[in-house]
């Protein structure tokens, strides 16, 4: 998740997503979903700003890529805040077998 300045336009969002793509592409990763939440009010003031433009980027990448992505996002001037979360893969739950119901005699 990225928080950009409230006055962010399409070019700024594209720049931020391209920055992420450049980090994860060499390791075989890819951006799978881009969700723009738009302008939201902060719970408290950040760097003298009260609003930000929220963007959620879902991607697949190697686990070692997270550290490099964190470093890159920390250095990006256009990003107010960011958070990288590792979402575990969904595993199929084993289905419980129901005992056959007794048949009436």
C-alpha positions in Angstrom: 0.0 0.0 0.0 1.3 3.4 -0.9 0.2 6.9 0.2 1.0 9.6 -2.3 0.4 13.3 -1.9 -3.3 14.3 -2.0 -2.9 16.2 -5.3 -1.4 13.0 -7.0 -2.4 12.7 -10.7 -2.2 9.7 -13.1 1.4 10.4 -13.9 2.5 10.2 -10.3 0.6 7.0 -9.7 2.1 5.5 -12.8 5.6 6.6 -11.7 5.2 4.9 -8.3 3.9 1.6 -9.9 6.7 1.6 -12.4 9.2 2.0 -9.6 7.7 -1.1 -8.0 7.7 -3.0 -11.3 11.4 -2.2 -11.8 12.3 -3.8 -8.5 10.2 -7.0 -8.8 10.5 -7.7 -12.6 14.1 -8.9 -12.6 13.3 -11.7 -10.1 10.3 -12.9 -12.2 7.6 -11.1 -10.3 4.7 -9.1 -11.7 2.1 -6.6 -10.6 -1.2 -8.5 -10.5 -3.7 -5.8 -9.3 -3.7 -2.0 -8.9 -6.5 -0.6 -6.7 -6.8 3.2 -6.4 -8.7 4.2 -3.2 -8.4 7.9 -4.0 -8.1 10.8 -1.5 -8.6 9.9 2.1 -8.2 11.9 5.3 -5.4 10.9 7.6 -6.1 10.0 11.2 -3.3 12.4 12.2 -1.1 14.9 10.3 1.8 13.5 8.4 4.5 15.8 7.1 2.1 18.8 7.5 -0.4 17.0 5.3 -3.9 16.0 6.3 -4.9 14.0 3.2 -3.3 11.5 0.9 -4.0 9.5 -2.2 -4.1 5.8 -1.4 -3.0 3.1 -3.9 -2.9 -0.6 -3.2 -0.6 -2.7 -5.4 -0.8 -6.5 -5.4 2.1 -8.3 -6.9 3.8 -11.7 -6.9 7.6 -11.9 -6.3 10.3 -13.8 -4.6 10.5 -13.4 -0.8 13.9 -11.8 -1.0 12.5 -9.0 -3.1 10.7 -7.4 -0.2 13.9 -5.9 1.4 14.9 -4.3 -1.9 11.4 -3.0 -2.5 11.3 -1.5 1.1 14.6 0.3 0.4 13.4 1.6 -3.0 10.1 2.9 -1.5 11.9 4.6 1.4 14.1 6.5 -1.1 11.2 7.6 -3.3 10.4 11.3 -2.8 6.8 11.0 -4.2 5.7 8.5 -1.6 4.5 9.8 1.7 4.1 6.4 3.4 4.2 2.8 2.4 3.6 -0.6 3.8 4.6 -4.0 2.3 2.6 -6.9 3.5 3.3 -10.6 2.7 0.0 -12.3 2.1 0.3 -16.1 2.6 -0.9 -18.3 -0.2 -4.3 -19.9 0.3 -4.1 -23.6 0.8 -7.1 -25.8 0.2 -8.5 -27.0 3.5 -9.0 -30.8 3.7 -12.6 -31.5 3.4 -14.2 -33.2 6.4 -15.9 -36.4 5.5 -19.4 -36.6 6.9 -20.4 -39.9 8.3 -23.2 -41.5 6.3 -26.5 -40.8 7.8 -28.3 -43.9 9.0 -31.0 -45.1 6.7 -34.4 -45.9 8.3 -35.2 -49.6 8.4 
